[in-house]
Amino acid sequence: MADDGLRRFLGGSPLAILIKLALLSILVGFVLTVIGLDPRNILWSIEALIRSVFNLGFEAFEWLWRYLLLGAVIVIPIWLIMRLVQSRKT
């Protein structure tokens, strides 16, 4: 009877659940290692991950801003000339 309650609580046999949890833990541990988290200093690793994503975001913004300015130097004068020419035609 107690075994049925345990099986119902765990969602299967204890050994099968233990194996599933172990495999899932290995998979999650691998993924966390790939993104740079370390269980010995997980708080520092999370902070470092957030900082690198934050810095990457600003680097991407800076990259986007440079292309925007470079394109605007060409696009805005051409657009302005086209608008002036069209306004003279009407």
N, C-alpha and C positions, 0 to 999 in steps of 0.2 A: 504494500500500500504506500509506504513512504517512497519507494522507488518510482511509483507512478507519479506521485506529486513532484518529485525531482525532475523526471522526464518531461512532465508538462511544463514545469517552470523553465527548464533549459531549452525546450523545443526539440528534444531528441535524446538519444543516449548520451550519458556524460562523456564517454570516450570519443564519440563522433564529434561532439561539440568542442571538446578539448583540442582535437586535431584541426577542426575548422578554425578555431580561434588562433592556434599556433601558426597555421598557414597564412591567415589574414594578418597576423602581427608581423610575420616576416615580410609580406608584401608591403604593408604600410611602412615598416622600418626601411625597406629599400627605397620607397618613394621619398620618404623624409630625408634619407641620406643623399639622394639625387638632388633635392632642392637645397641641400646644405644644412639641414638640421642635425644636431648631435645630441644624443640623450644625456651626455655628461654635463652639458651646459646649454640646455634647451632654451632657457630664457635669453641668453646671450645670442644664440643662434636665431631665434625668432626676431630679436631686435636687429641683427645684422641683415636678415632677409628683408625686413621692412625697409631698412635704410637703402639697401641695394635696389629694391623696386622703386623707392622714392627717388633715388638719384637717377635711375634709368628713366623714370618718367620725366624728370627735368631735362635730361639729355635729349630725350625724344622731342620735348617741347622746344628746346633750343634748336635742334635740327630742323623742325618744322618751321620755326620762326625765320631761320636763315633762308630757306627755300621760298617762304612767303615774301620776304623782302626782295629777294633776287627776282622773283617772278613779277612782283609789283612794279619794279623799276621798268620793266618792259611793257606789261599789260596796261597799267594805268595811263601812261602817255598815249598809247595806241587807242585805247578806249576813248580818251578825251578828244583826240583828233577826229575819230570817227563820229563822235557826238557833234562836234563843231561842224564837220562837213555835212552831216545830215540836217542840222538846224539851218544851214544856209540854203539847202535844197528846198525846204518847206516854206 
